[in-house]
Amino acid sequence: MNWDQIEGEWKQIKAHVKSKWAKLTDDDVQALSGKKDALVGKIQERYGVLKDEAERQVDEWIAKVKPGSGDNKDVRPGPR
């Protein structure tokens, strides 16, 4: 999934973001409005990681999100 798709489905994907990065508050996720740079910045702030690490985490997450998966699905194999 590319970032334009994520941004377009942000309302549906917010719960997935929250489950991936639990230190982000509901207000954090709401304020991000689907902006990648804002997400990277919040991950840096809440987790105390460098920008490169936050970007790596976001890029890995994007690669795992299925298009049209606003229902919080992830493509990782295994039981749910």
VOMIKOL-72967 format. One line per 5 residues: number of its first residue (from 1); their letters; for each residue x, y, z of N, C-alpha, C. Coordinates in nm, 4 decimals. Atoms other than C-alpha are relative to their C-alpha. Last residue first. Layout:
NUM = A = X Y Z X Y Z X Y Z | ...
***
This chain:
80 = RPGPR = 0.0479 -0.1312 -0.0448 -0.5173 -1.4090 1.4807 -0.0798 -0.0167 0.1258 | 0.1346 -0.0085 -0.0577 -0.3113 -1.7094 1.3858 -0.0329 0.1386 0.0475 | 0.0141 0.0525 -0.1346 -0.0085 -1.6751 1.1624 -0.1401 0.0175 0.0522 | 0.0605 0.1325 -0.0115 0.1059 -1.4857 0.8593 -0.0148 -0.0404 0.1461 | -0.0880 0.0954 -0.0653 0.1623 -1.1115 0.8680 -0.0684 -0.1349 0.0123
75 = VDKND = -0.0279 0.1166 0.0834 -0.0569 -0.9392 0.6143 0.0947 -0.0981 0.0656 | -0.1438 -0.0029 0.0239 -0.2179 -0.6963 0.8562 0.0305 -0.1265 -0.0791 | -0.0687 0.1246 0.0297 -0.5859 -0.6234 0.8835 0.1457 0.0246 -0.0301 | -0.1043 0.0299 -0.0969 -0.7256 -0.3163 1.0612 0.0716 -0.1318 -0.0259 | 0.0560 0.0770 -0.1106 -1.0582 -0.2938 0.8761 0.1076 -0.0539 0.0920
70 = GSGPK = 0.0384 -0.0899 -0.1064 -0.9216 -0.0139 0.6618 -0.0601 -0.0718 0.1181 | 0.0084 0.0714 -0.1277 -0.7659 -0.2889 0.4624 -0.0328 0.0925 0.1149 | 0.1408 0.0164 -0.0358 -0.8426 -0.1507 0.1177 -0.0195 -0.0668 0.1345 | 0.0880 -0.1031 0.0571 -0.4846 -0.2095 0.0115 -0.1451 -0.0292 0.0357 | 0.0661 0.0378 0.1252 -0.3170 -0.4509 0.2543 -0.0811 0.1173 -0.0533
65 = VKAIW = 0.1420 -0.0360 0.0019 -0.0841 -0.3046 0.5150 -0.0584 -0.0342 -0.1369 | 0.0827 0.1095 -0.0507 0.2446 -0.4936 0.5416 -0.1492 0.0273 -0.0058 | -0.0167 0.1161 0.0865 0.4594 -0.2641 0.3237 -0.0909 -0.1158 0.0411 | 0.0701 -0.0272 0.1256 0.3221 0.0393 0.5073 0.0054 -0.1218 -0.0914 | 0.1433 0.0097 -0.0260 0.4340 -0.1087 0.8399 -0.0800 0.0200 -0.1286
60 = EDVQR = 0.0312 0.1422 -0.0170 0.7866 -0.1658 0.7144 -0.1489 -0.0202 0.0210 | -0.0109 0.0632 0.1320 0.8005 0.1938 0.5856 -0.0307 -0.1501 0.0066 | 0.1164 -0.0404 0.0793 0.6697 0.3281 0.9179 0.0031 -0.0679 -0.1368 | 0.1188 0.0639 -0.0566 0.9270 0.1324 1.1186 -0.1244 0.0306 -0.0830 | -0.0106 0.1427 0.0315 1.2107 0.2395 0.8883 -0.1231 -0.0737 0.0509
55 = EAEDK = 0.0360 0.0158 0.1415 1.0963 0.6033 0.9111 0.0043 -0.1465 -0.0414 | 0.1446 -0.0224 0.0102 1.1036 0.5853 1.2922 -0.0466 -0.0179 -0.1443 | 0.0664 0.1170 -0.0580 1.4519 0.4318 1.2834 -0.1513 0.0140 -0.0104 | -0.0206 0.1134 0.0902 1.5847 0.6980 1.0451 -0.0722 -0.1255 0.0496 | 0.0886 -0.0131 0.1158 1.4269 0.9750 1.2553 0.0136 -0.1194 -0.0937
50 = LVGYR = -0.0450 -0.0928 0.1031 1.6055 0.8591 1.5686 -0.0957 -0.0018 -0.1185 | -0.0860 0.0578 0.1032 1.4149 0.6858 1.8454 0.0403 0.1087 -0.0990 | -0.1377 -0.0421 -0.0188 1.2777 0.8226 2.1726 0.0966 -0.0632 -0.0993 | -0.0855 0.1171 -0.0209 0.9560 0.6194 2.1560 0.1480 0.0357 0.0172 | 0.0538 0.0922 -0.1007 0.6980 0.8956 2.2017 0.0943 -0.1160 0.0331
45 = EQIKG = 0.0286 -0.0650 -0.1279 0.8871 1.1751 2.0244 -0.0411 -0.1002 0.1078 | -0.1269 -0.0472 -0.0569 1.0385 0.9743 1.7402 -0.0228 0.0527 0.1423 | -0.0693 0.1224 -0.0417 0.7069 0.7964 1.6822 0.1339 0.0369 0.0639 | 0.0623 0.0451 -0.1248 0.5336 1.1359 1.6801 0.0653 -0.1273 0.0518 | -0.0351 -0.0902 -0.1095 0.7782 1.2703 1.4221 -0.0573 -0.0440 0.1341
40 = VLADK = -0.1417 0.0230 -0.0301 0.7398 0.9682 1.1935 0.0423 0.0859 0.1190 | -0.0071 0.1287 -0.0671 0.3612 1.0020 1.2142 0.1438 -0.0310 0.0406 | 0.0517 -0.0211 -0.1348 0.3805 1.3730 1.1307 0.0051 -0.1298 0.0803 | -0.1015 -0.0721 -0.0764 0.6045 1.3020 0.8337 -0.0434 0.0230 0.1441 | -0.1123 0.0879 -0.0326 0.3603 1.0377 0.7095 0.1044 0.0708 0.0857
35 = KGSLA = -0.1254 -0.0569 0.0508 0.0533 1.2623 0.7229 0.1186 -0.0834 0.0479 | -0.0537 0.0803 0.1084 -0.2679 1.0621 0.7665 0.1308 0.0505 -0.0576 | 0.0781 -0.0169 0.1236 -0.4444 1.3296 0.9686 0.0605 -0.0738 -0.1196 | -0.0904 0.0337 0.1101 -0.1708 1.3132 1.2332 -0.0657 0.0190 -0.1359 | -0.0666 -0.1200 0.0501 -0.3965 1.4986 1.4777 0.0925 -0.0282 -0.1183
30 = QVDDD = 0.0995 -0.0875 0.0641 -0.6267 1.1997 1.5244 0.0683 0.1193 -0.0659 | 0.0395 0.0657 0.1247 -0.3337 0.9671 1.5928 -0.1011 0.0850 -0.0760 | -0.1144 0.0019 0.0927 -0.1859 1.1994 1.8530 -0.0442 -0.0515 -0.1364 | -0.0149 -0.1368 0.0509 -0.5278 1.2608 2.0139 0.1163 0.0094 -0.0979 | 0.1084 -0.0195 0.0974 -0.5858 0.8861 2.0440 0.0104 0.1392 -0.0621
25 = TLKAW = 0.1330 -0.0203 -0.0578 -0.2483 0.8649 2.2128 -0.1039 0.0117 -0.1105 | 0.0675 -0.1139 0.0614 0.0606 0.7154 2.0561 -0.1395 0.0108 0.0606 | -0.0313 -0.1205 -0.0776 0.2406 0.4854 2.2992 -0.0613 0.1255 -0.0612 | 0.0930 -0.0186 -0.1116 0.0600 0.1874 2.1439 0.0289 0.1239 0.0846 | -0.0774 -0.0912 -0.0854 0.2485 0.2121 1.8138 -0.0890 0.0416 0.1169
20 = KSKVH = -0.1413 0.0153 0.0345 0.1223 -0.0857 1.6107 0.0882 0.0827 0.0925 | -0.0425 0.1312 -0.0496 -0.2179 -0.1002 1.7833 0.1482 -0.0251 -0.0294 | 0.0019 0.0009 -0.1459 -0.2698 0.2754 1.7445 0.0461 -0.1349 0.0549 | -0.1148 -0.0815 -0.0413 -0.1682 0.2671 1.3794 0.0122 -0.0049 0.1516 | -0.1185 0.0809 0.0307 -0.4143 -0.0171 1.3206 0.1267 0.0735 0.0423
15 = AKIQK = -0.0074 0.1032 -0.1039 -0.6894 0.1781 1.4963 0.1227 -0.0888 -0.0214 | -0.0476 -0.0549 -0.1280 -0.6184 0.4790 1.2757 0.0146 -0.1061 0.1082 | -0.1296 0.0587 -0.0336 -0.6560 0.2774 0.9542 0.0508 0.0456 0.1368 | 0.0137 0.1424 -0.0211 -1.0278 0.3389 0.8944 0.1286 -0.0641 0.0528 | 0.1009 0.0222 -0.1045 -1.0112 0.7149 0.9426 -0.0141 -0.1483 0.0321
10 = WEGEI = -0.0504 -0.0257 -0.1354 -0.6840 0.7259 0.7490 -0.1023 -0.0296 0.1094 | 0.0747 0.0896 -0.0879 -0.8197 0.5587 0.4350 0.0310 0.0250 0.1473 | 0.1396 0.0038 0.0402 -0.7163 0.8339 0.1940 -0.0877 -0.0852 0.0905 | 0.0578 -0.1310 -0.0314 -0.3899 0.8956 0.3788 -0.1494 0.0015 -0.0327 | 0.0105 -0.0076 -0.1466 -0.3068 0.5261 0.3684 -0.0697 0.1297 0.0387
5 = QDWNM = 0.1111 0.0869 -0.0391 -0.3831 0.5143 -0.0045 -0.0226 0.0050 0.1510 | 0.1217 -0.0673 0.0452 -0.1594 0.8156 -0.0694 -0.1239 -0.0820 0.0384 | 0.0448 -0.0961 -0.1014 0.1071 0.6487 0.1464 -0.1249 0.0754 -0.0419 | -0.0816 -0.1212 -0.0011 0.1349 0.3449 -0.0747 -0.0613 0.1030 0.0942 | 0.0864 -0.1173 0.0000 0.0000 0.0000 0.0000 0.0903 0.1226 0.0000
***
